[in-house]
Amino acid sequence: MAALERLLRKKDFDDIGIAELAAEAGVAVGTVYRRFENKEALVPLLFDLWQARSETQMAHATIETDTLAEADLRTLLRQQMRAAHRFILEQAHILRAVYLQGRLKPHLIGDDWKALWHEARKGNLAFLQLVSNRIARLDLERAADTMIYLANTALVEKALFGDDGAGYVMALDGDAFADEIADVIYGYLVLPELET
């Protein structure tokens, strides 16, 4: 897996062959095939790696309750989006492989994405509950879902595809880009809901 990760930093998953992987790992091709039926068998392991690193990142992203009470909501959101964007950029080599292979061959990952999103949703919901006196959204569960959708769609698209995707219209990168996404979410959270 360490050899695969090194190769993924240089090239896409589809461009890596078993012989190249074996050479990078310093083992014989047959050794790789004794452990893995084919290259696709590595995708669930890559997902597990992504999931473990995501869980670690989410645990480190926890904000102390005292900090939440004192800090400006917009600043907090910018800090969260910056941290999330940096993490996605650092792990883009793994996420790109998992994301693309999982979309092309969903049976390789199954419903594991849903569990990951569910955990992220719980974290966002807890955050919104702690700052509920500063937002206009009444349905915090819907707001948590919307936050996840907006943040992940934008951050993942930009980090994985850069100028080859919809991100080409955004000249901003890094923290400046993350701040824009945070500001969109901030505006959504503080904008009063329309009566239906």
C-alpha positions, 0 to 999 in steps of 0.5 A, a space after each residue: 500500500 505504501 508503494 501504491 501511494 507513492 505511485 499515486 502521487 506521480 500518476 493516476 490509478 489506471 496508469 499503474 500496472 501490477 509489474 510497476 507496483 511490484 517493482 516499487 514495493 520491491 517484491 515479485 509480481 507473483 507476490 502481489 498476485 498471491 495477495 490481490 486477485 487484480 488491481 481492482 482489489 486494491 481499491 477497497 484498501 485505498 478507501 479504507 486508508 482514505 476513511 481512516 485519514 478522514 476520521 483522524 482529520 475530523 477528530 483533529 478538526 474538533 473545535 472546543 466549545 469555549 472557542 465556539 462561544 467566543 469566535 466569529 461564525 464566519 471566521 470559524 467556517 473559514 477555518 473549517 473550510 481551509 482545514 478541509 481543503 488542505 486535507 483534501 489537497 494533501 490526500 488528493 492522490 488517494 481520493 482521486 483513485 477512490 473517487 473515480 474507481 468508486 464511481 466507475 465500479 461502485 461494487 468495489 466500495 459499496 455503501 461505505 461512502 454513506 457511512 463516511 458522509 453520515 459521520 461528517 453530517 453528525 459533526 456538522 450537525 453538532 457544530 450547528 447546534 452549538 452555534 444555533 443562536 447565530 444562524 437563521 436556519 431553523 432546520 439544522 439537519 437540512 442545514 448540515 446536509 447542505 453544508 456537506 453538499 456545498 463544501 464537499 462538491 466544491 472542495 473535492 471538485 477543485 482539488 481533484 480536477 482543478 482546471 480540468 473541471 468546473 474549477 477552471 472558472 475560479 482563478 482562486 486556489 488554496 485558502 482564498 478558494 476555501 474562504 469563498 466556499 466558507 462565505 457561501 455557506 456563511 451566507 446560507 446559514 445567516 440568511 433568513 428562510 423564506 416562508 412557504 
